[in-house]
Amino acid sequence: NIQLVIIPIIILFLYNEASFVNKIFSFKIFAFGGELSYAIYLNHALVIKLVARYLPNISHQKIIYLIILIIYSVITMCLVKFMMRGIVSLKAFLKKEKSKV
């Protein structure tokens, strides 16, 4: 498929710090959307299995699946962010303690 080759090349040529494309993708909503889509990608198989196992015969199963998937993905995404912030601050704290000794 030729689009799979051409589109990334066009994006690479258009990308620089002051470009319109960079300004658009630097909005927080796009960063959040990218992080959420990655969390959905990581969690979807687990949620499919859980919904199929514990909610097998309910009506509107696909809608329930999407709702659970989005909620679970937002929760895991936020937990990972908080954990990363904690790790970064712990590293900074340890560096300060070593410099005092």
C-alpha positions in Angstrom: 0.0 0.0 0.0 1.7 3.2 -1.2 0.0 5.4 1.4 1.9 3.6 4.1 5.2 4.9 2.6 4.2 8.3 1.3 2.3 9.7 4.3 5.2 9.3 6.8 7.6 10.8 4.3 5.4 13.8 3.8 5.1 14.2 7.6 8.9 14.0 8.0 9.3 16.8 5.3 6.7 19.0 7.0 8.0 18.6 10.5 10.0 21.3 12.1 9.6 23.3 15.3 7.7 26.2 13.7 5.5 24.2 11.3 1.8 24.2 11.3 1.7 20.5 11.8 3.9 20.7 14.9 1.7 23.5 16.3 -1.5 21.4 15.8 0.0 18.2 17.3 1.4 20.1 20.3 -2.1 20.9 21.7 -2.8 19.0 24.9 -5.9 17.4 23.6 -3.9 15.6 20.9 -1.3 14.5 23.4 -4.1 13.2 25.7 -5.7 11.4 22.7 -2.4 9.8 21.8 -1.8 8.6 25.3 -5.4 7.3 25.6 -5.2 5.5 22.3 -2.0 3.7 23.5 -3.7 2.8 26.8 -6.7 1.4 24.9 -4.3 -0.6 22.6 -2.6 -2.1 25.7 -5.8 -2.9 27.6 -8.3 -4.0 24.9 -7.4 -7.7 24.9 -7.8 -7.9 28.7 -11.2 -6.1 28.6 -12.5 -8.2 25.8 -11.7 -11.4 27.7 -13.2 -10.1 31.0 -16.4 -8.8 29.3 -16.8 -12.1 27.4 -16.3 -14.1 30.5 -18.2 -12.2 33.1 -20.9 -10.5 31.0 -21.5 -13.1 28.2 -25.3 -12.7 27.7 -26.1 -9.1 28.2 -27.7 -6.8 25.7 -25.6 -4.1 24.2 -22.4 -6.0 25.0 -20.3 -3.9 22.6 -21.3 -0.6 24.1 -20.6 -2.0 27.6 -17.2 -3.2 26.3 -16.4 0.3 25.0 -17.4 2.1 28.1 -15.4 -0.3 30.4 -12.4 -0.1 28.0 -12.3 3.7 28.0 -12.8 4.0 31.8 -10.2 1.3 32.5 -7.7 2.8 30.0 -8.1 6.3 31.5 -7.5 4.9 35.0 -4.4 2.9 34.0 -3.1 5.9 32.0 -3.4 8.1 35.1 -1.9 5.6 37.4 1.1 5.2 35.2 1.5 9.0 35.0 1.4 9.3 38.8 3.8 6.4 39.3 6.2 8.0 36.8 6.0 11.3 38.6 6.7 9.5 41.8 9.7 7.7 40.4 11.2 10.9 39.0 10.7 12.8 42.3 12.2 9.8 44.2 15.3 9.9 42.0 15.7 13.6 42.6 15.3 13.1 46.3 18.0 10.4 46.3 20.4 12.6 44.4 19.9 15.4 47.0 20.5 13.0 49.9 23.7 11.6 48.3 25.0 15.2 47.7 24.4 16.0 51.4 26.5 13.0 52.6 
